[in-house]
Amino acid sequence: MTPLRLVFMGTPELARTCLATLLQASEFQVVAVVTQPDRPKGRDLKLQPSPVKELATSRGIPVLQPERARDEGFLKQLAEFQPDLIAVAAFGQILPKTILDLPQYGCLNVHTSLLPKYRGAAPIQWAILNDESETGVTIMKMDIGMDTGDILTQQSTAIDAADNAQILYDRLAEMGAELLVRTIPNFVAGTIAPRPQPADGVSLAPKIKKQDGQINWAQSARTIWNRIRGLVPWPGAFTTMPAQPQPQLLKVWQAQVVERSVETSPTGTILEADKNGILVGCLPGSLRLLTVQREGGKRLSAAEFLAGHGLRPGQRLGE
């Protein structure tokens, strides 16, 4: 049987996982990879290839890096590869109808939510931020809308207390890659009937901004806990702590909810600061900070942090 000619489009680690899994399957021939242009990273702002480009280059697969997916030169190059199907995972650009209509079997996308929930750029983060108990992956046939295409297959997973956005990202990347590889042959064979997304239950997951990480201590302990978990590794949840000559930024990497009222203290007040952590009053409940990092410092356990910083009960965070 002749392998299906695939073009793969994707950029970050999640997409790399999907590409690696496709490359292991004998049913497919990945004839080209499309990824975002190299971007400056690090303190020296040196141009860095995407994880997908690194993998494709190591396997000798042609790589296209258009600034815009609508560029006529790119569209001409893409058509020359004559793909039977285009597989997409976190590419980072909206695809025009010209691309969607190019392959015989269209374009299939790996989306890290149970559509129609959390259409958009940050479904993993918003699922945690909104205290969802489960999420999952969807393989959909793309259309011109933003994550509005027909559903082919879905797989769910529970969101555990130990999960943060990075842990969930890695798990969903593996799930999505495996589901994609299982879905494509059945879809091409006609044994999967695409089904329209239901009109009910639609929600959006807009791109995360740096300011989304700021902690509001007047919120409930669970809401703040979800913010801390949902924004690992970027931008991270942060607050300010008392310092001289001015308050200093404090990132919170790990915490736990404590059922303790702060009726007599303003929210953000430090109630305890010892080897067990930094207990901070919220509304309702309290939050025990377990792993923190001051601006310019290392990530430390609360006990290690307190050994070198004089936070004490009665002080307030976020002022």
N, C-alpha and C positions, 0 to 999 in steps of 0.2 A: 504493500500500500504506500502510495506517495505521501510523504509528510506534508502537512498543511503549512503553507508559507505564511509566516507571521511577521509583522512589524510590531515591536514593543515600544510603548511610550511611557516614560516614567523618570523620576528624578531622585528621591531620597532613599533612605535605607529600606523602607517598606517596599518600594518598587524594585530595589535590588533583590530582595528576597523573592519577589514574584518572578523576576527574570531568571534567577538561579534555578528555581523550580521548573520553569518552562524549558530551560536548557537541558535538564535531566530527562525530559520526556521524549521518547523516540517518535511520538506522533507529530511533533512540530519541528519546523525548520525556521529559526529566527534569522531572517534575512537582513534585518537592519534594526537599529535602536535609535529612538528619538528622545533627546533629553534637553534640559535647559542649558544655556551657555555656561561656561566656567564662570564662577563668581569669586570676588575677593573675599578672603577669610583670614582670621587671625590678626595679631597685632601688626604684622607687616603687610597685611592686605594682599597677600600673594594669591593669584588666581588658582582656584582649586576645582578639579573636575567633580561632577556629581558621582555619588556611589554607583549609579547605573552606568555611567560612562566608564568608570574604572573597571567594572566587571566586563562590559562589552569589549573594551580595548584588549583586556587580557585574553579574551577568547577570539580575537581577530574579527569581530563583527563590525560592519560599517556603522558609524555614528553620525547622526545629523543633529545639529544644535541651533535651531532657528530662534531668532529673537522674538519673532511672532509666527504663530502657526498659520497665519493667513498670507505670509510672504509667497509671492508667485514662484520665485526660484526654488523655495523649499517644497512647495506643492508639486512642482515638476519633478524634482529629485525623488520625492516620496512615491509618485506614481510609477517611476521607472522600476521600482522593486516589485511591482505587481503582487501585493499581498492578497492572500485569500481572506485574511482577518487581521484586524489591529487590536491588540490587547493593551489596555491603558491602566496604570496605577499611579496615582499622585503625580501626574505630569506637571501640573501647575499652570496650564493655560486652557482656556475654553477652545474646543475644537470647532472649526467652521463646518458647514454642511458638506463642503467639497471633500473634506477628509472622511466624514461620517459615511458618505456615499461611495467612497473609493473602493473598498474591498467588497467582494461578493457577499461575505457574511457580516459586514458591518464592523462596528467597533464595540468591544466589550470592556466594561470598566469594573475594577475592584474598588468598592466603596466601603469604608470601615464604619458602617452603622447598619441598622435594620431599617432600610428605607420603607416608608417615606420620612422616618425620623432622621433628623440631623443631616439635612442636605447642606452642603457647603464645605468650607476649607478645614474646619476643626471639629469633626464629629466625635473624636475620642475624648478631647478635652471637655466638650460640653456635656457629654454623657456623664462624666464624673462630677462636673460642676453642678449639674442638675440632680444629683443623687439618684441616678438610675441604678436599678438592681441588675440589669443585664444590657448587653449590646451585642454586636455581631458584625458579620460581613455580608455584603450583597454583591452578587455579580449581575450587572444590568447591561442591557443593550442601549447604547448611548443615543440620545437625540440632541436637538439643539438647545434644550433647557439645561439648567444647572441641577444635575443629579435627578432628573425627572423621567429618565428612560424606563422602559419595561423591565420588570424583574425576571431574571432567569432562575437563580438559586439564592438561598440564604442559609446562614448557619449562625446560631447564637452562642453566647458564652456569658456566664455570670460575672458581674463585677464584684470582686471580693474586697474585704476591708484592707487586705495587704496590697491591693493593686494601686499603682499610680499611673499617670498617663504614659510613662515610658514602658512600664511593664506591660500594660494593656496594648500599647502600640506594637511591641514585639510579638505578643501572642496573636493579635489580629493579622499581623503581616504573614505569619506562618499559616494561619487559618485561611486567609484570603488567597495566598499562593496555591495551597492545596485544592481549594474549592474551584479556583480558576482552571487548573489543569484537569479537574474532573468534569467541569461544566462544558468546556469548549467542544470536545468530541461529541457529546450528547446533543449539544445545540446544533452543531453542523450536520449531525445525522437526522435532525428533525424530531428527536424524542423529547425535547424540552420545548414547551409552548410559552413564549414570552407573555407575561401578564402585566397589565397596566398597574401602576402604583395606585393604591386606594386614595381617595380624596381626603379621607379622615386621617388624622394623626400626623399631618405634615408639620415639621418643625425645622428651624434653620440653625446652622452652626457657623456663624461668621468667624472670620479670621481673628485669632487672638492678638491683642495689642499689649504692649509692655505694661500699660497702666492697669490692665486686668489683674495683674498680680498684687495690687495693693490691698492689704488686709483692712477690713472695717471691723473693728472690735465690738461694735454695737450689734453685729449680726450674731446668730446662734453659733455655738461651738461646732456643731455639725456642718453648718454652711462654710465656716472658715476651714475646717478640716478637709472638706471636699475641694476647696480652692487650693489648698496646699498640695493635695494629691493630683488634682487635675492640671496643674501648671508646671509639673516636672517634665523635662528639665528647663523649659523656657516658657515664660520669663521668670518662673519661680515666684512663690508668694513672698511678699516682703512687707516690713513695717519699719518704724524707726525706734531707736532706743536712746535713753538719756546718755549724753556724752558731752565733753567739753572740747572745743568751744561751742559746738552745735550738735544737735542730734545726729546720730549715725544710722545708716541703712543696715537693717538686719534681715537676712533671708531666712525663711523657715522651710526646712526640707522634709521634716517628719514630725508628726504630732499625734496625740491621742485625745479623744473626747473624755472629759471627766464630768460626771453629774454633780456639779457643785454650784450653788447659787452665788451671785455677787450682788445681792440686793443692797448691801451697805457700802459697796465700793463702785466707783465709776468703771465702765467697761475699759478694758486694756490695762487694768491694774495688775501688777505682779502680786500674786497671793502667796506663792512659795518659790524659792530658788535654792535647790539643793541637788544632791546626787541623782535624785529621781527625775529631775527636769525643772523647767520653768513653767509654773502654773499661772495662767493668765485668765482673768475674768472676762466672760462674754455675756451675751444676752439672748437666750438663757444658756446656762452651763458654763463650763470652763474648759480651757484647752491646755494640755501639758505639752510644751515644746520639748522635743527629744533630740533633734539635730538642727543646728543653726549655723549661720555663717555671717560674720560682719563684713561690711564692704572692704574689699581688698585683702580679706583674710581667708583662712582655710575653713572647710566644712568640718565642724566638730560636734561631738556629742555635747549635750547641755552641761554635763558634769565637767568635761574638758574646757568648755567655753567659760563657765563660771570661775574656774581656777585662775583665769587671767583677766576677767572682766567683773566689775563690781556691781552687777545687777542685784537688786535686793527687793524684798517685799515692800509694797507701798509705792514703788515707782510705777510710772505708766509708759506703755508702749504706744506708738502711733501719734504722739503729741507733736 
